[in-house]
């Protein structure tokens, strides 16, 4: 779990259902960072272009695409990058 605390006190994190109780403590805004979709050929892709990223894949399993999506977001959209 990675939670970035911003200078204004707001939090930035990747959504996870386990954070629901934390998110109920104040104003919450959830934004979609990517689309994990079937590629029409039996595989899955993670399209991160809406946040300036690549299209990852194809992957054999949806779970693999979700993991790649999460890893890319952690590596590229948090901290001082």
N, C-alpha and C positions, 0 to 999 in steps of 0.2 A: 504494500500500500504506500503510495506516495501522495502526500498532501503538501502543497506549496502555500505558505502564508505570505501574502503580499504586504507591501508597506502600509496599505490602508486598512489592514486587518482582515481583508476578505481571504477566502480560501480557494485554491484551484486544485482540482483532483480529477482523476478518472472515475467516472460513475461506477459504483458497485452497489448492489442491493443491500449489502451489509452496512452501508453508510446512511440508510434511510432515516434512522433516528437522529443522527447528526444533522442531516439536512432539514429536519423538522424544527430545528432550534432557531431558525431565522429565515430571512429572505433567501430563496434559492432560485438559481437560473441554470437550467441544463441545456447545453448546446451539443448538437451532434457534430462529431469531428470527422466521421468517415462513414462509408457504406460498405458493409460486408455482404456480398451478394454472390449467388451462383453465376458462373461464367457461361452457362449454356453448353458446356462441353463436359460436364460432370465434375468440375472443380469449383473452387471458391476464390474470390479475390477480395482484397481490402483496398478500397479506393480512398486515399487520403488527400486527394487533390483540393478539397474544400479548405484544408489547412496548410496548403502549400507543399504537400508531400507527394509521394509517388503512388502508383497502383502496385500493390504487392501481390504476388502469386503468379500462377495459380497454385492452390493448395488442394490436396486430396480431401481434406476434411474442413468443415466450417470452423471447428475449434482451432485448427492450425492457423486459419486466417485471422480469427479473433486474437490469438496469442501474438501473431505478427503485428497486428494493428496496435495492441497494447504496448508491445515492446518499442515500436517506432515512436509512438506518442511519448512514452517515458524518456526515450533517448533524445527526442527533438523538440519537445514542447514544454519542458519543465526546467527550472533552474535558470542559470545565466547563459543559456544558449541562444 
